[in-house]
Amino acid sequence: MQWKQSRLILILVVTFTALWYVYPSARLVAHHNNIMLLSDEDVAALEDRAINLGLDLVGGVYVALEVDKTDLPEDEARDVIERAMQVISNRVNEFGVAEPIIQQEGEDRIIVELPGIQDVNRALSLIQQTAQLEFKMLRDGLELNTFIDRTDALVANRDTSSTDSLGAQLFSDATATNPLSSLIDVNGSEFVASAIDTGRVNAILRRPDVQALLPPEGQIASGVVEDNQLGQRVQSYYYMNSLPEMTGASLEDAYPETGSTQDISNVGLAQVGFTTTDDGAREFARITGANIGRRMAIILDGRVFSAPTIQSRIPNGSGVITGIGSLEEARDLSIVLRAGALPAPMTIIDKQVVGPSLGRDAISSGQTASILGLITVLFFMYGYYRTSGLLANFALALNLLFLLGVLAGFQATLTLPGIAGIILTMGMSVDANILIFERIKEEIRSGKKTIRQSIDSGYGNAIRTIIDANITTLITALALYQFGTGPIKGFALTLSFGIVISMFTAITVTRALYDRLTDRWNVEKLSIGKADPFGKVNFGFMRFGKAAFIITWTVILIGLVTIGARGGLKWGVDFQGGSLLEVSFNPPVPVQDIRNALGAVDLDGTIVDLTQSEIKEFGSEGNVLIRSAGEDWDEQQVATAVKAALVTKFPESLKGGESNWLRREGNVSPKIGKELTVDALGAVMWSIIGIVIYIAIRFRHVGGFRFGIGAITALVHDVLIVIAAFSIISEDITMAVVAALLTVVGYSTNDTIVVFDRIREGLGRSRKEGFSTVVDTCINECLNRTMMTSITVLLVLAFLLAGSQSTNFGFALALTFGVITGTYSSIFVASPIVVWWHDWVTSKREKMRKSRGSKKKPSRARSASGKQNDKVAGGTAAG
């Protein structure tokens, strides 16, 4: 009685604690749905305690930056990540992003998450800009003319002697004699090229043999693209010293402003004013005083913004940076200058952008799927198990409350896969109750026990199976959390919490309710449902084991042949690398028109044909997925070029800024793809090893290794079936799909464990029947549980699949395939393997026994015969 009271107190404490943590999130939801209007102060206070929403729900950008340490001294490389994170944090804070996440990953990567941001490109420019400010003096124009003449001679000579050279491909007719000078206009230490010719000019200047013509102390740097007096787009190039006179390390402040009347050429134009420190002011005064009449280039991240002529000594350490396109750019530039320069160059190796419209749709569809899935499970449980089903429904409601409370308590971030994990948990959490209810019904049908005794026996018999089944699923969830990416970690975390909580509610909450009923009332009949669709089934499953085995593995073989015929699996962008865009066209545009528009895409001055990109409609009308993968071009450049081409070609369908029509963008470098592949294989490998070890230990008294092999063969079968199905329907294998496959591994093992536990129990109580007959009997006994659990999970998955966004569709589809094949494999794959292994071992032992017996029998016969002969011989001799 004392334990019952303690259990009740525990349930009440956990419930009120969960309500305390969930309350802020519930109030925020009511506020956002206009049910309860709150002040800004109240909203801010509640957000600090509420469940955080991931980028895929609120929109925003996720960026993985890789820091290049190659040129850093060893002492500077030690803390370069910490310094870079501080600089990025300062910039982001000044930019005004709410609750950014900036954290280190590994030894040389920084993860930046900016939720709710609208202008993605501006934010990325702000983060990635190195902000290396330098002041360099321009060199003598005569040196530049000499360099241009020598370059013309070198390139022209090379191009006329080799038809395969770069110049031969770029030039013909008269430009072949003056490849560089024919494209530019020289003015002292500066030359200008038309914007349409910059690709060819840059190609010449980048050539190693041309670079060798420059003196070691000289360099050429490009400036900003701007309009000249004739309205033509041109780009300037400057010939300057390699070493800077001064750097941005002396900068004290920077601020946006517009040009004053002191400089007529910049009146009203955006510019950035700056001031230096006291030491910097003295150095600036020395430099300007010593170079009056010369031009000094102001360079930011290798690009010349302006090159004014020094009119006089500047003693106060102030100046301006001109050549800026807009006041907004001036603001951003002043932010990065104030925040300081990044200590090392950085490269974006993974970028995921989620538009606000996709986030709103994801929340809406997730809420709808959750509510409909919950209602369906509640009605199903009540319809099938009556009053006991109501108890399970109450436990399920508490299960959802506890799960949300844990997420809020740990300040976890809820992602779209996380919502899927909650929905899936609702379907799987009733599994424990179904196991218990079916065992109670078996005890009641036997007629040998009272209701109270039947309940006790039902819980006692089911608890071991519940623990075994859930621990194997937990093993896969932990492997997924260890090796998964951010959103996938959210799913693994939700699934892990859900497994533990569902065991607690099934074993503790429903048992407490049952005890309350039986203690208060003398219950003679228990309302637990009379439906028993599979109770009278006595099917010989093992008779069809070989046929089912052959058929199912033939299907897998066909799938593998399909994969081979297609040239391999269709890997998603997150494994293969490349760019993926989800664009909403309004009004819709035919796919063929989009493909035609990508026939000539401008990639940094080079026209590229991207018509071979994967382009398909998805979801609602006008929603199109565009995937481009390749090693020739940077995925960031490809995505930017594709978006520019689409806006140019379909301005009526893509109105406003990117936030209006870009629902999702993902740019993944091949390096990240390879790492994800290794991580995914690691997750699968460790989960399989963990499951084999656990099953071998738990079933060690009845030949645990063969049970482990049976379970592993079944889960491999299930994974291969799902992969084959995805190949046949040409669906991408993404990291979310890998997460689903691992969940399938857990579910398949869960289902198999239930069957194996019943077989282990059957072996203990029946020695006269053959092993195959025992297995058939045990499968038939737990067939109700197997089918009811699968039905509840599939009901939930149906709503999840119907409401899936593009980011979750493959995930939901893989789970659906996996649950169906997991139910099948526990009966027709895992169990037959155990039977065949048992029969093989028994047969081998029998042969060995007979062999030993046959060897002993002849020796005894010979011995008897020998004795008889002796007697006969003795008698003869005697006679």
KAGI-V108927 format. One record per residue. PSI is psi in radians with two decimals (999 if undefined). D_CENTER is the distance of its C-alpha to the mean C-alpha in Angstrom with 1 decimal. Layout:
BEGIN
((PSI/D_CENTER) (PSI/D_CENTER))
END
This chain:
BEGIN
((-0.65/49.1) (-0.68/47.9) (-0.68/44.5) (-0.71/44.2) (-0.73/44.9) (-0.69/42.5) (-0.73/39.8) (-0.75/40.6) (-0.72/40.5) (-0.78/37.1) (-0.74/35.6) (-0.73/37.2) (-0.81/35.9) (-0.69/32.3) (-0.85/32.6) (-0.59/34.2) (-0.76/31.7) (-0.74/28.8) (-0.69/30.8) (-0.75/31.3) (-0.54/27.6) (-0.43/26.7) (-0.85/29.6) (-0.71/28.3) (-0.69/25.2) (-0.69/27.7) (-0.66/30.0) (-0.72/27.4) (-0.76/26.4) (-0.65/30.2) (-0.80/30.6) (-0.45/27.9) (0.21/29.5) (0.43/32.9) (-0.60/34.2) (1.96/34.9) (2.25/35.3) (2.77/34.7) (2.86/35.7) (-0.61/33.3) (-0.74/34.2) (-0.71/33.5) (-0.76/30.1) (-0.70/29.2) (-0.69/30.5) (-0.63/28.5) (-0.49/25.2) (-0.38/25.6) (-0.12/25.8) (2.94/23.5) (2.27/20.0) (2.49/17.7) (2.37/15.6) (2.98/12.1) (-0.57/11.9) (-0.12/10.8) (-0.61/14.1) (-0.13/16.5) (2.76/15.4) (-2.83/15.2) (2.43/13.6) (2.24/11.0) (2.31/12.6) (2.05/12.4) (2.35/16.1) (2.18/17.9) (2.27/21.5) (1.91/24.2) (0.08/26.7) (-0.63/28.9) (0.14/31.8) (2.46/31.9) (2.74/34.6) (-0.68/33.7) (-0.57/34.8) (-0.52/32.7) (-0.36/29.5) (-0.78/29.5) (0.40/28.5) (-0.60/27.0) (-0.80/23.6) (-0.75/25.3) (-0.70/27.5) (-0.72/24.8) (-0.65/22.8) (-0.74/26.1) (-0.81/26.8) (-0.71/23.5) (-0.74/24.0) (-0.74/27.5) (-0.82/26.6) (-0.69/23.9) (-0.71/26.4) (-0.50/29.1) (-0.44/26.9) (0.52/26.7) (2.29/23.0) (2.24/22.9) (0.99/21.1) (2.74/19.0) (2.10/16.8) (2.01/17.7) (2.72/17.0) (2.52/17.4) (2.08/14.9) (-2.68/16.9) (-0.43/20.2) (0.50/19.8) (2.62/16.7) (2.27/16.4) (2.25/13.6) (2.18/14.9) (2.21/13.8) (1.64/16.6) (2.56/16.6) (0.19/19.0) (2.52/20.0) (-0.91/21.9) (1.55/22.9) (-0.81/19.7) (-0.67/21.7) (-0.75/24.2) (-0.75/21.8) (-0.70/20.2) (-0.69/23.7) (-0.71/24.7) (-0.80/22.0) (-0.36/22.3) (2.18/26.0) (-0.62/27.7) (0.70/30.9) (1.74/33.3) (2.26/36.6) (2.62/39.6) (2.06/43.2) (2.52/44.9) (2.41/48.3) (2.60/48.9) (3.09/51.1) (2.35/54.3) (-0.47/54.1) (-0.67/56.5) (-0.68/54.0) (-0.75/51.4) (-0.71/54.0) (-0.74/54.8) (-0.73/51.1) (-0.74/50.7) (-0.78/53.9) (-0.60/52.8) (-0.75/49.4) (-0.79/51.2) (-0.74/53.4) (-0.88/50.7) (-0.74/48.3) (-0.74/51.2) (-0.78/52.6) (-0.72/49.4) (-0.52/48.6) (-0.30/52.0) (-0.16/52.0) (2.10/48.7) (-0.22/47.5) (-0.04/43.9) (2.90/43.5) (-0.76/41.4) (-0.67/44.5) (-0.54/45.9) (-0.55/42.9) (-0.58/42.9) (2.69/46.6) (-3.05/49.7) (-2.34/53.2) (-0.49/54.4) (-0.22/51.2) (-0.48/51.3) (-0.50/54.1) (1.22/52.4) (-0.64/48.6) (-0.89/47.6) (-0.44/50.6) (-0.23/50.8) (-0.10/47.4) (2.84/48.1) (2.16/50.6) (2.40/51.6) (1.62/52.9) (-2.14/53.8) (0.28/50.7) (2.51/48.4) (2.70/47.7) (2.43/46.0) (2.58/44.3) (2.58/43.5) (-0.56/39.8) (-0.27/40.0) (-0.03/41.3) (-0.55/38.9) (-0.76/36.8) (-0.67/39.9) (-0.79/41.2) (-0.66/37.9) (-0.66/38.0) (-0.81/41.5) (-0.44/40.9) (-0.20/37.9) (2.33/40.0) (-0.68/40.8) (-0.52/44.5) (-0.71/44.7) (-0.55/43.0) (-0.33/45.6) (-0.34/48.4) (2.49/47.3) (2.70/49.1) (-0.52/47.0) (0.08/47.6) (2.73/46.6) (2.82/43.4) (2.25/42.5) (2.52/39.7) (2.72/38.7) (-2.87/39.0) (2.69/37.6) (2.26/38.1) (3.02/40.8) (2.36/43.7) (-3.01/47.1) (-0.38/50.4) (0.07/50.5) (0.22/47.1) (2.53/45.5) (2.12/42.0) (2.81/42.5) (2.38/40.9) (2.65/42.9) (2.47/42.9) (2.42/44.6) (2.07/46.5) (3.07/46.3) (2.61/46.5) (-0.68/43.6) (2.38/44.0) (2.63/43.5) (-0.58/46.4) (2.69/44.1) (3.07/40.4) (-0.06/38.4) (-0.40/38.8) (0.05/42.0) (2.39/40.5) (-0.69/41.2) (2.70/40.1) (2.53/38.9) (2.54/39.2) (2.58/39.0) (3.07/42.3) (2.66/44.3) (2.48/47.0) (3.11/50.5) (-0.16/53.9) (-0.48/54.5) (1.75/52.5) (-0.59/53.3) (-0.31/50.7) (0.28/47.9) (2.19/49.4) (-0.09/46.8) (2.65/43.9) (2.46/40.8) (2.97/41.0) (2.12/39.9) (2.61/42.6) (2.70/42.4) (2.64/44.5) (2.98/44.6) (3.04/45.6) (-0.79/49.2) (-0.68/48.8) (-0.64/46.9) (-0.73/49.7) (-0.71/52.3) (-0.70/50.4) (-0.70/49.7) (-0.71/53.4) (-0.77/54.4) (-0.84/52.2) (-0.62/53.3) (-0.56/57.0) (-0.13/57.1) (0.62/55.6) (2.32/57.4) (-0.19/57.4) (2.82/54.4) (2.44/51.0) (2.16/48.0) (2.37/44.4) (1.98/41.8) (2.31/38.5) (2.07/34.9) (0.75/32.2) (-0.01/34.6) (2.27/35.5) (2.07/39.1) (-0.63/39.3) (2.80/43.1) (1.24/46.0) (2.75/48.9) (2.30/52.4) (2.00/53.6) (-0.60/56.6) (3.00/57.6) (2.34/56.6) (1.80/53.8) (-0.37/54.7) (0.05/52.3) (0.56/49.0) (2.71/47.7) (-3.09/46.5) (2.64/44.3) (2.05/41.5) (-2.99/42.1) (0.38/40.5) (2.40/37.7) (-0.75/36.8) (2.90/36.5) (-0.53/37.0) (-0.73/33.3) (-0.65/32.7) (-0.68/35.5) (-0.82/33.9) (-0.70/30.5) (-0.70/32.5) (-0.56/34.6) (-0.86/31.6) (-0.55/30.2) (-0.70/33.8) (-0.69/34.5) (-0.33/31.3) (2.82/32.2) (2.56/30.9) (2.46/27.8) (-0.20/29.1) (2.71/27.4) (2.65/25.7) (2.60/21.9) (2.35/19.6) (2.03/16.4) (-0.22/14.1) (2.18/10.9) (2.21/11.4) (2.13/9.7) (2.26/12.6) (2.07/13.1) (2.72/16.8) (-0.54/18.8) (-0.69/19.9) (-0.67/16.5) (-0.76/16.0) (-0.74/19.5) (-0.67/19.1) (-0.77/15.9) (-0.78/18.0) (-0.84/21.0) (-0.63/19.6) (-0.74/17.9) (-0.78/21.3) (-0.83/23.2) (-0.69/21.3) (-0.82/21.6) (-0.82/25.3) (-0.71/26.2) (-0.74/24.5) (-0.80/26.3) (-0.75/29.6) (-0.79/29.4) (-0.71/28.9) (-0.82/31.6) (-0.69/34.1) (-0.80/33.4) (-0.71/34.0) (-0.73/37.1) (-0.58/38.4) (-0.66/38.1) (0.08/38.9) (-2.23/41.0) (-0.71/41.7) (-0.60/39.6) (-0.62/36.8) (-0.69/37.4) (-0.74/37.0) (-0.64/33.7) (-0.69/32.7) (-0.75/33.7) (-0.63/31.7) (-0.71/28.7) (-0.75/29.2) (-0.64/29.5) (-0.78/26.4) (-0.73/24.5) (-0.81/26.4) (-0.71/25.8) (-0.80/22.0) (-0.65/22.0) (-0.71/24.5) (-0.76/22.4) (-0.74/19.4) (-0.70/22.0) (-0.64/23.8) (0.09/21.0) (0.70/19.9) (2.74/16.4) (2.16/14.0) (2.09/13.6) (3.07/10.5) (-0.81/10.6) (-0.50/9.1) (-0.71/11.6) (-0.73/14.3) (-0.65/13.7) (-0.66/14.1) (-0.78/17.3) (-0.78/18.6) (-0.66/18.1) (-0.67/19.7) (-0.71/22.6) (-0.68/23.2) (-0.40/23.0) (-0.45/24.9) (-0.17/28.1) (-0.77/28.0) (-0.74/29.9) (-0.68/32.4) (-0.76/33.0) (-0.82/33.6) (-0.81/36.1) (-0.72/37.8) (-0.65/38.4) (-0.65/39.9) (-0.74/42.1) (-0.67/43.2) (-0.74/44.2) (-0.68/46.3) (-0.73/48.0) (-0.52/48.8) (-0.44/50.5) (0.19/53.0) (-0.18/53.7) (2.72/52.0) (3.00/52.2) (-0.78/49.3) (-0.75/48.6) (-0.64/48.8) (-0.71/46.5) (-0.79/43.8) (-0.78/44.2) (-0.68/44.0) (-0.81/41.0) (-0.72/39.0) (-0.70/40.4) (-0.49/39.5) (-0.43/36.0) (-0.67/34.7) (-0.75/34.3) (-0.70/32.3) (-0.79/30.1) (-0.83/29.3) (-0.84/28.8) (-0.72/26.5) (-0.55/24.3) (-0.69/24.2) (-0.66/22.8) (-0.65/20.0) (-0.59/19.5) (-0.80/19.3) (-0.64/16.3) (-0.70/14.6) (-0.68/15.5) (-0.68/14.3) (-0.71/10.8) (-0.62/11.0) (-0.66/12.5) (-0.10/10.2) (2.92/6.6) (-3.11/4.4) (-1.07/5.9) (-0.64/5.3) (-0.62/5.2) (-0.64/8.1) (-0.72/9.6) (-0.79/9.9) (-0.69/11.4) (-0.79/13.6) (-0.77/14.9) (-0.72/15.6) (-0.86/17.3) (-0.72/19.4) (-0.66/20.2) (-0.85/21.6) (-0.76/23.8) (-0.69/25.0) (-0.63/25.8) (-0.72/27.9) (-0.81/29.7) (-0.67/30.5) (-0.76/31.6) (-0.61/33.8) (-0.90/35.1) (-0.94/35.1) (-0.58/36.4) (-0.69/38.8) (-0.68/40.2) (-0.74/40.8) (-0.78/42.5) (-0.66/44.6) (-0.72/45.6) (-0.81/46.7) (-0.48/48.7) (-0.63/50.3) (-0.64/51.4) (2.56/52.6) (1.48/54.2) (2.09/51.7) (-0.45/53.4) (2.39/50.8) (2.22/47.1) (1.66/45.3) (0.23/42.4) (2.45/42.8) (-0.18/45.0) (2.30/42.6) (1.12/42.3) (-0.49/41.3) (0.17/40.6) (-0.58/43.2) (0.10/46.0) (2.33/43.9) (1.16/45.1) (2.43/43.3) (1.40/43.6) (-0.66/40.0) (-0.37/40.8) (-0.52/43.4) (0.21/40.7) (-0.82/38.3) (-0.75/39.1) (-0.80/39.1) (-0.69/35.7) (-0.80/34.4) (-0.79/35.7) (-0.86/34.5) (-0.67/30.9) (-0.37/30.6) (-0.71/32.3) (-0.75/29.6) (-0.74/27.0) (-0.73/29.2) (-0.73/29.4) (-0.71/25.7) (-0.65/25.6) (-0.70/28.4) (-0.72/26.5) (-0.75/23.6) (-0.71/26.3) (-0.55/28.0) (-0.01/24.9) (0.41/24.5) (3.12/21.5) (2.69/18.2) (1.56/16.6) (2.52/13.4) (3.04/10.9) (-0.61/10.7) (-0.29/7.6) (-0.74/10.0) (-0.44/13.2) (2.78/13.0) (-2.84/14.8) (2.53/14.6) (2.24/13.8) (2.35/15.8) (1.98/16.4) (2.40/20.0) (1.93/22.5) (2.19/26.0) (1.85/28.9) (2.80/31.2) (2.68/29.2) (2.34/29.5) (2.54/30.0) (-0.68/27.3) (-0.64/30.1) (-0.67/31.1) (-0.73/27.7) (-0.74/27.8) (-0.63/31.2) (-0.40/30.2) (0.21/27.8) (-0.40/30.7) (1.49/31.7) (2.31/29.0) (1.94/30.2) (1.65/28.1) (0.84/30.0) (-0.11/33.3) (2.28/32.5) (2.15/32.4) (2.47/29.6) (2.01/29.4) (0.45/25.9) (-0.29/27.2) (0.00/25.5) (2.66/22.1) (2.12/20.5) (2.13/21.6) (2.63/21.5) (2.54/22.2) (2.35/19.8) (-2.29/20.6) (2.86/23.4) (2.35/26.1) (-0.11/25.5) (2.14/21.7) (2.36/20.7) (2.30/17.7) (2.08/18.5) (2.18/16.7) (2.22/18.5) (2.49/17.8) (2.79/20.4) (-0.10/21.5) (-0.45/24.5) (2.59/23.0) (2.32/20.6) (-0.51/17.6) (-0.74/18.4) (-0.73/21.9) (-0.82/21.2) (-0.78/19.2) (-0.74/22.0) (-0.69/24.7) (-0.78/23.4) (-0.73/23.3) (-0.71/26.8) (-0.70/28.1) (-0.73/27.0) (-0.69/28.5) (-0.69/31.7) (-0.61/32.0) (1.08/31.2) (-0.51/32.2) (-0.45/33.4) (-0.29/30.1) (1.26/28.0) (2.65/30.0) (-2.90/29.4) (3.06/26.6) (-0.57/23.0) (-0.31/22.0) (-0.50/24.3) (-0.28/22.8) (1.89/19.4) (-0.57/16.9) (2.53/13.7) (2.36/13.3) (2.18/10.8) (2.00/12.5) (2.24/11.2) (2.67/14.0) (-0.50/14.9) (-0.78/14.9) (-0.71/11.2) (-0.75/10.9) (-0.70/13.6) (-0.70/12.1) (-0.65/8.9) (-0.80/11.6) (-0.76/13.7) (-0.73/11.2) (-0.78/10.6) (-0.66/14.4) (-0.72/15.1) (-0.77/13.4) (-0.78/15.4) (-0.87/18.5) (-0.60/18.7) (-0.71/18.2) (-0.78/21.0) (-0.78/23.2) (-0.73/22.9) (-0.75/23.8) (-0.79/26.7) (-0.77/28.1) (-0.80/28.1) (-0.72/29.7) (-0.66/32.2) (-0.80/33.3) (-0.50/33.5) (0.41/35.4) (-0.46/37.4) (-0.21/40.7) (0.59/40.4) (1.02/38.9) (-0.56/35.4) (-0.68/34.3) (-0.60/35.0) (-0.69/33.2) (-0.76/30.1) (-0.69/30.4) (-0.77/30.8) (-0.74/27.7) (-0.73/25.7) (-0.69/27.3) (-0.76/26.4) (-0.61/22.7) (-0.74/22.6) (-0.80/24.5) (-0.75/22.1) (-0.77/19.0) (-0.65/21.3) (-0.79/22.4) (-0.77/19.0) (-0.76/18.2) (-0.72/21.7) (-0.72/21.4) (-0.62/18.4) (-0.70/20.4) (-0.72/23.4) (0.07/21.9) (0.88/20.0) (2.51/16.5) (2.52/13.4) (1.79/11.6) (3.08/7.9) (-0.58/5.2) (-0.65/6.0) (-0.67/9.4) (-0.70/9.4) (-0.73/8.7) (-0.69/11.6) (-0.71/13.6) (-0.61/13.6) (-0.66/14.7) (-0.71/17.3) (-0.82/18.4) (-0.76/19.1) (-0.75/20.8) (-0.78/22.8) (-0.66/24.0) (-0.87/24.8) (-0.71/26.9) (-0.69/28.5) (-0.69/29.4) (-0.79/31.3) (-0.79/33.3) (-0.69/33.9) (-0.69/35.0) (-0.64/37.5) (-0.76/38.7) (-0.73/39.3) (-0.68/41.2) (-0.64/43.2) (-0.54/44.2) (-0.49/45.6) (-0.07/47.9) (2.02/49.0) (-0.29/50.6) (-0.58/52.9) (2.73/50.4) (2.74/48.8) (-0.73/45.2) (-0.71/44.0) (-0.70/45.8) (-0.77/44.3) (-0.78/40.8) (-0.79/41.6) (-0.76/43.2) (-0.69/40.2) (-0.75/37.8) (-0.64/40.1) (-0.61/40.4) (0.28/36.7) (-0.63/36.1) (-0.84/36.4) (-0.79/33.6) (-0.83/31.3) (-0.70/31.9) (-0.73/31.8) (-0.80/28.4) (-0.69/26.9) (-0.78/28.5) (-0.74/27.2) (-0.74/23.6) (-0.60/24.0) (-0.77/25.6) (-0.76/22.7) (-0.52/20.2) (-0.74/22.6) (-0.65/22.1) (-0.72/18.3) (-0.72/18.5) (-0.58/21.1) (0.20/19.4) (2.45/15.9) (3.07/14.6) (-0.58/13.3) (-0.28/9.6) (-0.06/10.7) (-0.89/13.6) (-0.64/12.5) (-0.89/11.1) (-0.66/14.5) (-0.76/16.4) (-0.70/15.3) (-0.71/16.3) (-0.86/19.5) (-0.74/20.5) (-0.68/19.7) (-0.73/21.8) (-0.87/24.7) (-0.47/24.7) (-0.68/24.2) (-0.74/27.3) (-0.79/29.2) (-0.52/28.3) (-0.47/29.5) (-0.84/32.9) (-0.05/33.4) (-1.01/31.4) (-0.84/31.2) (-0.80/34.6) (-0.62/36.6) (-0.72/35.3) (-0.72/36.6) (-0.83/39.9) (-0.73/40.3) (-0.79/39.7) (-0.80/42.2) (-0.68/44.7) (-0.78/44.4) (-0.74/45.0) (-0.77/47.8) (-0.74/49.4) (-0.72/49.2) (-0.68/50.8) (-0.73/53.5) (-0.70/54.3) (-0.68/54.6) (-0.78/56.8) (-0.66/59.0) (-0.76/59.1) (-0.67/60.4) (-0.71/62.8) (-0.52/64.2) (-0.56/64.8) (-0.68/66.8) (-0.87/69.0) (-0.64/70.8) (-0.65/71.7) (-0.67/73.4) (-0.74/75.2) (-0.62/76.5) (-0.76/77.7) (-0.73/79.6) (-0.68/81.1) (-0.74/82.2) (-0.72/83.9) (-0.76/85.7) (-0.65/86.9) (-0.73/88.2) (-0.80/90.1) (-0.78/91.5) (-0.70/92.4) (-0.74/93.9) (-0.71/95.9) (-0.71/97.2) (-0.69/98.2) (-0.70/99.9) (999/101.7))
END
